[in-house]
Amino acid sequence: MAHILMAGGGIGGLAAAISLADQGHRITVLERRAEFTELGAGIQLAPNAFRALDRLGAGDGVRDRAVFIDELRLMDGTADELVNAMPLTGAYRERFGNPYAVVHRTDLYQPLLDACRARPDEVVLRTHSTVVSYEQDTAHVAAVLDTGERVPADALIGADGIRSVVRGQLLGDGEPRVSGHTIYRSVIPMERVPRELRSNAVTLWAGPRWHFVHYPISGGRFLNLAATRDDGAAVPVAGRPVPREHVLGEFPGLGRTAGRLLELGEDWKCWVLCDRDPVARWVDGRVALLGDAAHPMLQYAAQGACMALEDAVLLGDLLDCPPERIPGRLAVYNAARRERTAKAQLIAREMGSQVYHPAGVAAKERNERLSALSAGELHALVDWLHGSRDFTRV
């Protein structure tokens, strides 16, 4: 079969390596860092993610590390009141066939890495291998590394993130869009959280131009805190340490309960959130994009990693072919995924502006509208996303 290069060894890159190896292809993963690892804190996994993970043979490994959540709660962060909650047990699991879970990013990444390492004859993992460009003709492609080395293959998949070098050459669409939102993250031991503030839920406190999310991770041993401020930030920032006092001052009007949780945070770091506009094309001959390189989105729909996993599974399904048919199959992959991922990108933006950050009359109208929805109606709203079985539904 074919030799396929993966630019990037993150969640999407490793998932795609497994999916393509399942079709008999030989994969070389080119990772720029010195080791295969994943940074970050909590991540949410909807049923569509578990459907993809099961296809990749990693579902059980992630389930062993996950916290299965009972409900998603939307709170009015200034009034300290529940707006509505979507139950995630019972009818939800029956409808979608899988649980909703939260994990530490490493608890998703490690089972994928273990699966790749268990197949050394099919998946080669290379560190210190920074892809800076690619070259191709009708029959072959080569990744060009920063050392000048050319790595030849039959296809190249750019899974190198929101600032993808592969995308830069393929589309030339410049830097990502800066959202103007700053997110502050902290992870604290659950033993520090008063018992009356603990819950097996993802809880979101919505306020005027800010919101605050928290949920348990690492088997319930830690609480993940993520507080976002619509502050007009114009310059990208990633993982910058921030004084606790600064974070506490960024959320005016935060109610007493959420305020108690925010005050527990320590060793805060901040990121300025970025995404890109949806695009119709992310394939160039024998080169294609995947995950954040293709369709980066804001975190507000909790679907970034889920979409990358879906990409990986569908890509593997479609590349069940000899090398000469790869360009045509990559074009099919692009066409099959672009509408669904574009909808997820735009929904994520909409949730930030219309659900999480309204103030005054707009916040009151949001509360009235959402509080009137039944559990079944809430499930119906996410059915296209959480319930997709072929990863092409919109």
C-alpha positions in Angstrom: 0.0 0.0 0.0 1.0 3.6 0.4 3.6 5.5 2.5 1.8 8.5 4.1 3.4 11.3 6.0 1.7 13.0 9.0 3.0 16.5 9.8 2.2 16.8 13.5 2.0 14.3 16.3 -0.9 15.8 18.3 -4.3 14.2 18.9 -5.4 14.4 15.3 -2.1 13.3 13.8 -1.9 10.2 16.0 -5.5 9.3 15.4 -5.1 9.6 11.7 -1.9 7.5 11.8 -3.9 4.7 13.5 -6.8 5.0 11.1 -4.5 4.8 8.0 -2.4 2.0 9.4 -5.6 0.0 9.8 -5.9 0.2 6.0 -2.4 -1.3 5.6 -0.6 1.9 4.9 2.9 2.7 6.3 2.8 6.0 8.3 5.7 8.3 9.3 4.7 10.9 11.9 6.9 14.0 11.8 6.8 15.8 15.1 8.7 19.1 15.6 9.1 18.7 19.4 11.6 16.7 21.2 9.1 14.2 22.5 5.5 13.0 21.8 3.4 14.7 24.5 0.3 16.8 24.8 0.1 20.1 26.8 -3.1 21.6 28.2 -5.7 20.7 30.8 -9.3 19.5 30.5 -11.1 18.5 27.4 -14.7 17.5 26.8 -15.6 14.4 24.7 -19.1 14.0 23.4 -20.6 10.7 22.1 -19.3 11.4 18.5 -15.7 11.4 19.9 -16.2 8.0 21.6 -17.7 6.6 18.4 -14.5 7.7 16.6 -12.2 6.4 19.4 -13.9 3.0 19.3 -13.3 2.8 15.5 -9.6 3.6 16.3 -9.4 0.9 19.0 -8.7 3.5 21.7 -12.1 4.0 23.2 -11.7 1.7 26.2 -8.3 3.2 27.0 -9.9 6.7 27.1 -12.9 5.5 29.1 -10.6 4.1 31.7 -9.3 7.6 32.3 -12.4 9.6 31.9 -15.0 11.1 34.2 -18.5 10.5 32.9 -20.6 13.6 33.3 -24.2 13.6 34.5 -25.3 16.9 33.1 -24.2 20.2 31.4 -25.3 23.2 33.4 -25.8 26.7 32.2 -25.9 29.1 35.2 -26.6 32.9 35.3 -23.2 33.9 36.6 -24.4 37.2 38.1 -27.7 36.0 39.6 -26.1 32.7 40.9 -29.1 30.8 39.4 -29.6 27.8 37.2 -30.8 28.6 33.7 -31.1 25.0 32.5 -29.3 21.7 32.5 -29.0 19.1 29.9 -29.1 15.6 31.4 -26.4 13.3 30.0 -27.4 9.9 31.4 -30.5 7.7 30.7 -32.2 9.0 27.6 -29.1 10.9 26.4 -26.9 7.8 26.4 -29.7 5.7 24.8 -30.2 8.2 22.0 -26.5 8.8 21.2 -25.1 5.4 22.2 -22.2 6.7 24.2 -21.5 8.8 27.3 -20.4 12.4 27.6 -17.0 12.6 29.4 -14.3 14.9 30.5 -10.6 14.0 30.6 -7.2 15.6 31.0 -5.7 16.1 27.5 -3.0 13.6 28.3 -5.7 11.0 29.1 -6.9 11.3 25.6 -3.5 11.5 24.0 -1.7 8.6 25.8 -4.0 5.8 24.5 -3.5 7.1 21.0 0.2 7.3 21.5 0.3 3.8 23.0 -1.7 2.4 20.0 0.9 4.0 17.6 3.9 2.6 19.6 2.3 -0.8 19.5 2.7 -0.9 15.7 6.3 0.0 15.0 6.3 -1.7 11.7 3.4 0.4 10.4 3.8 3.7 12.3 7.2 5.4 12.6 7.3 8.2 15.2 10.0 10.9 14.5 10.8 13.7 16.8 12.9 16.9 16.0 11.3 16.7 12.5 9.9 20.2 11.7 8.1 20.4 8.3 8.6 23.7 6.6 7.2 23.0 3.2 6.2 20.3 0.7 7.0 19.5 -2.9 4.9 17.2 -5.1 4.3 15.9 -8.6 1.5 13.8 -10.0 2.9 10.6 -8.4 4.7 11.6 -5.2 5.0 14.2 -2.5 7.9 15.1 -0.2 7.9 16.9 3.1 10.8 19.3 3.4 12.2 19.6 7.0 14.0 22.5 8.5 17.3 20.6 8.2 16.9 20.4 4.5 16.0 16.8 4.5 13.3 15.7 2.0 11.0 12.9 3.2 9.3 11.3 0.2 5.9 9.6 0.3 2.6 9.0 -1.5 0.7 11.5 0.5 1.1 14.2 3.2 -1.5 15.0 5.8 -1.1 18.4 7.6 -2.1 17.9 11.2 0.2 20.7 12.4 -2.4 22.8 14.2 -4.0 26.2 13.9 -0.7 27.8 12.6 -0.1 25.0 10.2 2.9 25.4 7.9 1.2 22.9 5.4 -1.9 25.1 5.4 0.2 28.2 4.8 1.6 26.7 1.6 -1.7 25.1 0.5 -4.0 28.1 1.1 -1.7 31.1 1.9 -4.5 32.6 4.1 -2.2 34.2 6.7 -2.5 34.3 10.4 -5.4 32.9 12.4 -8.3 35.2 13.4 -7.8 36.6 16.9 -11.2 36.4 18.7 -10.6 39.1 21.3 -11.2 36.6 24.1 -8.7 35.7 26.8 -9.0 32.4 28.6 -7.5 31.8 32.0 -6.8 28.2 33.1 -6.0 26.5 36.4 -6.1 22.9 37.6 -6.5 22.3 41.4 -6.7 19.2 43.6 -10.3 18.2 44.3 -9.4 17.9 48.0 -9.2 21.7 48.1 -12.7 22.1 46.8 -15.4 22.3 49.5 -17.8 19.4 49.2 -20.8 21.6 48.7 -19.2 23.0 45.6 -18.4 19.6 44.0 -20.5 18.1 41.3 -20.3 15.5 38.5 -21.2 18.2 35.9 -19.7 20.6 33.4 -20.9 23.9 34.8 -20.8 27.1 32.9 -21.5 30.5 34.6 -22.5 33.1 31.9 -22.0 36.8 32.6 -21.7 40.1 30.7 -18.7 39.6 28.3 -17.3 36.7 30.4 -18.0 33.1 31.3 -16.5 30.6 33.7 -16.4 26.8 33.2 -15.4 24.1 35.7 -15.5 20.3 35.8 -13.7 17.3 37.3 -10.8 15.6 35.5 -8.3 12.8 36.1 -10.8 10.4 37.6 -12.2 13.2 39.8 -8.8 13.9 41.5 -8.6 17.5 40.1 -11.0 20.3 39.1 -10.4 22.0 35.8 -11.1 25.8 35.9 -11.4 27.9 32.7 -12.5 31.5 32.8 -12.9 33.5 29.7 -13.1 37.3 29.3 -14.2 39.1 26.2 -11.6 41.8 26.6 -10.8 42.7 23.0 -7.3 41.1 23.1 -5.7 41.6 19.7 -2.4 39.8 20.1 -2.2 36.0 20.4 -0.8 34.6 23.7 -0.3 31.0 24.6 0.3 29.7 28.1 1.5 32.9 29.7 1.6 32.9 33.6 -0.9 35.4 35.1 -1.1 36.6 38.8 -4.1 35.3 40.7 -5.1 38.8 41.6 -5.3 39.8 37.9 -7.7 36.8 37.2 -9.9 37.6 40.1 -10.3 41.2 38.9 -11.3 40.2 35.4 -14.8 39.0 36.2 -16.9 41.8 37.6 -20.3 40.8 38.9 -19.4 37.1 39.4 -21.9 35.6 41.8 -20.9 34.2 45.2 -20.8 30.5 44.4 -18.8 30.8 41.2 -16.6 33.4 43.0 -15.7 30.9 45.7 -14.5 28.5 43.0 -12.6 31.1 41.0 -10.8 32.1 44.2 -9.5 28.5 44.6 -7.5 28.8 41.4 -3.7 29.0 41.5 -0.8 29.0 39.0 -3.1 30.6 36.4 -2.0 30.8 32.7 -3.7 32.6 29.9 -4.3 32.2 26.2 -5.9 34.5 23.7 -8.3 32.4 21.7 -8.0 32.2 17.9 -9.8 30.5 15.1 -10.2 30.8 11.3 -13.1 31.3 8.9 -14.4 28.1 7.3 -12.9 27.3 3.9 -14.2 25.1 1.1 -10.9 23.6 0.1 -8.1 22.0 2.2 -6.7 19.6 -0.3 -3.9 20.1 -2.9 -3.2 17.0 -5.0 -1.6 14.5 -2.6 -1.7 16.9 0.4 -4.6 17.4 2.8 -5.3 19.1 6.1 -6.8 17.6 9.2 -8.1 18.9 12.6 -7.1 22.4 13.6 -5.0 22.8 10.5 -8.2 22.5 8.4 -11.0 23.9 10.6 -9.8 25.5 13.9 -12.6 26.5 16.1 -13.2 28.3 19.4 -13.7 26.0 22.4 -17.3 27.0 23.1 -18.9 24.0 21.4 -16.3 21.7 22.9 -15.8 20.0 19.6 -12.3 20.8 18.4 -10.7 17.4 19.4 -14.0 15.6 18.5 -13.8 17.0 14.9 -10.1 15.9 14.6 -11.0 12.4 15.6 -13.9 12.3 13.1 -11.5 13.5 10.4 -9.1 10.7 11.2 -11.7 8.0 11.0 -13.2 9.1 7.7 -9.8 9.7 6.2 -8.8 6.1 6.9 -12.1 4.8 5.5 -11.6 6.7 2.3 -7.9 5.9 1.8 -8.6 2.2 1.5 -7.0 2.4 -2.0 -3.7 2.1 -3.9 -1.4 5.1 -4.1 -2.5 6.2 -7.6 -6.1 6.8 -6.3 -5.1 8.9 -3.3 -5.6 12.4 -4.8 -9.2 11.6 -5.8 -10.0 10.1 -2.4 -8.5 13.1 -0.6 -10.9 15.3 -2.6 -13.8 13.1 -1.5 -12.6 13.5 2.2 -12.6 17.3 1.8 -16.1 17.4 0.3 -17.5 15.0 2.9 -16.2 16.9 5.9 -16.3 20.6 5.0 -19.9 21.4 5.7 -20.1 19.6 9.0 -16.8 21.2 10.3 -17.8 24.6 9.0 -21.1 24.4 10.9 -19.2 23.5 14.1 -16.8 26.4 13.6 -19.7 28.9 13.3 -21.8 27.4 16.0 -18.8 27.8 18.4 -18.5 31.5 17.6 -22.3 32.0 17.9 -22.3 30.3 21.4 -19.7 32.7 22.6 -21.6 35.8 21.5 -25.2 34.9 21.9 -25.2 32.3 24.8 -22.3 32.9 27.0 -21.6 36.6 27.0 -24.8 38.7 26.7 -25.7 41.4 29.2 -28.8 43.1 30.4 -31.9 42.6 28.3 -30.1 40.1 26.0 -29.1 38.0 29.0 -32.6 38.0 30.3 -34.0 36.9 27.0 -31.4 34.2 26.7 -32.4 32.9 30.2 -36.1 32.9 29.3 -35.5 31.1 25.9 -33.2 28.4 27.2 -35.0 27.7 30.5 -38.2 26.8 28.6 -36.5 23.9 26.8 -37.1 20.4 27.9 -34.5 17.7 28.2 -35.7 16.2 24.9 -35.5 19.5 23.2 -32.0 20.1 24.4 -31.0 16.7 23.1 -32.5 17.5 19.8 -30.5 20.6 19.5 -27.2 18.6 19.6 -28.4 15.6 17.7 -26.7 16.6 14.5 -23.4 16.9 16.3 -23.4 14.2 19.1 -25.4 11.7 17.1 -23.6 11.5 13.8 -22.5 8.0 12.8 -20.9 8.7 9.5 -19.3 12.0 10.5 -20.8 13.9 7.5 -24.1 15.0 9.0 -25.0 18.7 9.2 
